[in-house]
Amino acid sequence: MHLPEHDHDRYYLGMITDEIELARHEEHLLGCLECVARAEESNQYVDVIRQAIIMGGYDLFASRSKPFNANRDECVNPRASRRALCNVGSL
């Protein structure tokens, strides 16, 4: 049985605080190459999202449903945001 993707994200972000859960997660990664590969993909995804937030000028405290463009002081089209995420991933 493999670890869920959500747990890989939580681990990478340091959100697994329970010692037993943390030990179980790390022990599983030591013996499962497939989960290690999936965890690396998850880590890259998290890094791309972080980069997009920084480079895109998103205001994380503004409305959660509308991305914020700090340069133009207006909300941007979500489709454009998705395209921007793809561009950030290729950096």
C-alpha positions in Angstrom: 0.0 0.0 0.0 1.3 3.5 -0.9 1.1 6.8 0.9 -1.6 9.2 -0.3 -0.5 12.3 -2.4 -1.9 14.6 0.3 0.5 13.0 2.9 3.4 13.7 0.6 2.4 17.4 0.4 1.9 17.6 4.2 5.3 16.0 4.8 7.2 18.3 2.4 5.4 21.4 4.0 6.3 20.2 7.5 2.7 19.8 8.4 3.0 16.3 9.9 3.6 17.0 13.5 2.5 13.8 15.2 5.7 11.8 15.9 4.1 8.4 15.2 2.7 9.5 11.9 6.0 11.2 10.9 8.0 8.1 11.7 5.6 5.9 9.8 5.8 8.2 6.8 9.6 8.3 6.8 9.9 4.6 7.3 7.6 3.9 4.4 9.7 6.2 2.2 12.8 4.3 3.1 11.4 1.1 1.6 9.2 2.3 -1.2 10.9 3.7 -4.3 7.5 4.4 -6.0 6.4 6.6 -3.1 9.8 8.4 -3.2 9.3 9.2 -6.9 5.7 10.3 -6.2 6.9 12.5 -3.2 9.5 14.1 -5.5 6.8 15.0 -8.0 4.7 16.4 -5.3 7.6 18.5 -4.0 8.1 19.9 -7.4 4.4 20.8 -7.7 4.5 22.6 -4.3 7.6 24.5 -5.4 6.0 25.6 -8.7 2.9 26.8 -6.8 5.1 28.8 -4.4 7.0 30.3 -7.3 3.8 31.2 -9.1 2.5 33.0 -6.0 5.7 35.0 -5.6 6.2 35.8 -9.3 2.5 36.4 -10.0 2.1 39.0 -7.3 -0.8 37.1 -5.7 -2.3 38.6 -2.6 -2.9 35.6 -0.4 -5.1 37.6 1.9 -7.5 38.9 -0.8 -10.5 37.0 -1.9 -9.6 33.3 -2.3 -11.6 33.0 -5.5 -9.9 35.7 -7.4 -6.1 35.9 -8.1 -4.7 39.4 -7.6 -2.2 41.1 -9.9 -0.1 43.5 -7.9 1.2 45.3 -11.0 -2.2 46.4 -12.3 -4.1 46.3 -9.0 -6.9 44.2 -10.5 -8.1 40.6 -10.6 -6.8 38.6 -13.5 -8.4 35.9 -15.6 -8.1 32.5 -14.0 -7.2 31.0 -17.4 -4.3 33.3 -17.7 -3.2 32.3 -14.2 -3.2 28.6 -15.2 -1.1 29.5 -18.2 1.3 31.5 -16.0 1.7 28.4 -13.7 2.7 26.4 -16.7 5.3 29.0 -17.6 6.7 29.1 -14.1 7.1 25.3 -14.2 9.4 25.6 -17.1 11.8 28.0 -15.5 
